[in-house]
Amino acid sequence: MKELELLKKDWKKQEKALPQYKIEELRQMVYKRSNSLIRNIFIISIVEFLLSCALSVWLIDDEYWQLVTHLHLKTVTQILLVTSYAITLFFIYLFYHNYKKITPQDSTRVLMKKILRTRMTVRYYIIYILISTGLSSILYFIFSLKYPMPETDLNLSGINGLIVIGIGILFIGVALLLVWLVYTLLYGILLRKLKRNYENLKKIDL
């Protein structure tokens, strides 16, 4: 009888341990997926930065500087370029920091917080891109109206001025929409997968 009771107790202990083991396996699986997704975000940001640098080298030539000088925006353009690179590098550092901070030893709650932090960082980055693109586009558009090129023969009087302004606003809106679509394509899929991982961890935590 004593041996039977001991076997029953041992069996109950195994039953209690089994779900915990499965939960730990699931948590580790979610960790690996999340770690891979956050690493991909970091890699994409680096590739994006290198492509933007290459594009700047290709587009920013003597003719470009002559144009911004005519618009009285040479100094502003230089400041915007340096600021843009600095802020982008800062976000890349944050992506790298988020990637290195996630570890297999993280508890479920800690892992959830790190996933949320990563998603918020990416969202802030996309918001920064949209705002900076929108403001710089508006700035250059306004100064191109104020200091038009001589060969354009721009007429801003009456209805012509309204049409030009309307076309400019439409162009900026379309450009921002395209930027939003590109960044949604680049990061949106990864963010949705991270959200699914977060929801899975939330179920485990409950």
C-alpha positions in Angstrom: 0.0 0.0 0.0 2.8 2.4 0.9 4.5 1.7 -2.5 1.2 2.4 -4.3 0.8 5.7 -2.5 4.3 6.6 -3.4 3.7 5.8 -7.1 0.5 7.9 -7.1 2.4 10.9 -5.5 5.1 10.5 -8.1 2.6 10.4 -10.9 0.9 13.5 -9.7 4.3 15.3 -9.6 4.9 14.3 -13.2 1.5 15.6 -14.2 2.2 19.0 -12.6 5.7 19.1 -14.2 4.5 18.2 -17.7 2.4 21.4 -18.5 5.2 23.6 -17.2 7.7 21.8 -19.5 5.4 22.4 -22.5 5.0 26.0 -21.6 8.8 26.5 -21.3 9.2 24.9 -24.7 6.6 27.2 -26.2 8.2 30.2 -24.6 11.6 29.2 -26.0 10.1 28.8 -29.4 8.5 32.3 -29.3 11.8 33.7 -28.1 13.6 32.3 -31.1 11.1 33.6 -33.5 11.1 37.0 -31.8 14.8 37.2 -31.8 15.0 36.4 -35.5 12.3 39.0 -36.3 14.1 41.7 -34.3 17.4 40.8 -36.0 15.7 41.2 -39.4 14.5 44.6 -38.4 18.0 45.6 -37.5 19.4 44.2 -40.8 16.7 45.9 -42.9 17.5 49.3 -41.2 21.2 49.0 -42.0 20.4 48.1 -45.7 18.0 50.9 -45.9 20.6 53.4 -44.5 23.3 52.2 -46.9 20.9 52.5 -49.9 19.9 56.0 -48.8 23.6 57.0 -48.6 24.2 55.6 -52.1 21.2 57.4 -53.4 22.4 60.7 -51.9 25.8 60.3 -53.5 24.2 59.6 -56.8 21.6 62.5 -56.7 23.5 65.2 -54.8 25.8 66.7 -57.4 26.8 70.2 -58.5 23.5 70.8 -60.2 21.6 69.9 -57.1 23.6 72.3 -55.0 23.1 75.0 -57.6 19.4 74.4 -57.3 19.2 74.6 -53.4 21.5 77.6 -53.5 19.1 79.3 -55.8 16.3 78.4 -53.4 18.3 79.9 -50.5 18.2 76.5 -48.8 21.9 75.3 -49.1 22.6 75.7 -45.4 19.2 74.3 -44.4 19.8 71.3 -46.7 23.2 70.6 -45.2 21.7 70.7 -41.7 18.8 68.4 -42.8 21.1 65.9 -44.3 23.4 65.7 -41.2 20.4 65.6 -38.9 18.7 62.9 -40.9 21.8 60.7 -40.9 22.3 61.2 -37.2 18.7 60.3 -36.3 18.7 57.3 -38.6 21.9 56.0 -37.0 20.3 56.5 -33.6 17.3 54.4 -34.6 19.7 51.7 -36.0 21.4 51.7 -32.6 18.1 51.3 -30.9 17.2 48.3 -33.2 20.6 46.8 -32.4 20.1 47.4 -28.7 16.6 45.8 -28.8 18.1 42.8 -30.6 21.0 42.3 -28.1 18.9 42.8 -25.0 16.6 39.9 -25.7 17.9 36.6 -24.2 16.8 33.0 -23.7 16.7 33.6 -19.9 14.0 36.3 -20.2 10.8 35.5 -18.3 7.5 35.6 -20.2 6.7 39.1 -18.9 10.1 40.5 -19.7 10.0 39.0 -23.2 6.6 40.6 -23.7 7.9 44.0 -22.6 10.9 43.7 -25.0 8.6 42.8 -27.9 6.4 45.8 -27.2 9.5 48.1 -26.9 10.7 46.9 -30.3 7.3 47.4 -32.0 7.1 50.9 -30.5 10.6 51.8 -31.7 9.8 50.8 -35.2 6.5 52.8 -35.1 8.4 55.9 -33.9 10.9 55.4 -36.7 8.2 55.2 -39.4 6.5 58.3 -37.8 9.8 60.2 -37.9 10.3 59.3 -41.6 6.8 60.5 -42.5 7.0 63.7 -40.5 10.6 64.6 -41.8 9.7 63.8 -45.4 6.4 65.8 -45.2 8.0 68.9 -43.6 11.0 69.0 -45.9 8.8 68.5 -48.9 6.6 71.4 -47.8 9.7 73.6 -47.1 11.2 73.0 -50.6 7.8 73.5 -52.3 7.2 76.8 -50.6 10.7 78.1 -51.4 10.4 76.8 -55.0 7.3 79.0 -55.3 9.1 82.0 -53.7 12.2 81.6 -55.8 11.2 80.0 -59.0 13.8 79.1 -61.6 13.9 81.8 -64.4 13.3 79.2 -67.2 10.1 78.0 -65.6 8.1 81.2 -66.1 5.9 80.4 -63.2 2.7 82.4 -63.0 1.1 82.3 -59.5 -1.5 85.0 -60.0 -5.2 84.2 -59.7 -6.4 80.7 -60.6 -3.0 79.6 -61.9 -1.5 80.0 -58.5 -4.2 77.9 -56.9 -3.7 75.2 -59.5 0.1 75.1 -58.9 -0.4 75.0 -55.1 -3.1 72.3 -55.5 -0.8 70.2 -57.7 2.1 70.6 -55.2 -0.1 69.6 -52.2 -1.3 66.6 -54.2 2.2 65.6 -55.2 3.4 65.8 -51.5 0.4 63.7 -50.4 1.1 61.0 -53.0 4.8 61.0 -52.1 4.0 60.5 -48.4 1.5 57.7 -49.2 4.2 56.0 -51.2 6.7 56.4 -48.4 4.2 55.0 -45.9 3.5 52.0 -48.2 7.2 51.2 -48.6 7.9 51.3 -44.9 4.7 49.3 -44.2 6.0 46.7 -46.6 9.5 46.7 -45.1 8.5 46.6 -41.4 4.8 45.9 -41.3 5.0 42.1 -41.9 7.7 41.8 -39.1 5.6 43.9 -36.7 2.5 41.7 -37.3 4.6 38.6 -36.6 5.9 40.2 -33.4 2.4 41.0 -32.4 1.4 37.4 -32.8 4.3 36.3 -30.7 3.2 38.8 -28.0 -0.3 37.4 -28.1 1.1 33.9 -27.7 3.2 35.0 -24.7 0.1 36.7 -23.2 -1.7 33.4 -23.3 1.2 31.6 -21.6 1.3 34.3 -18.9 -2.3 33.8 -18.2 
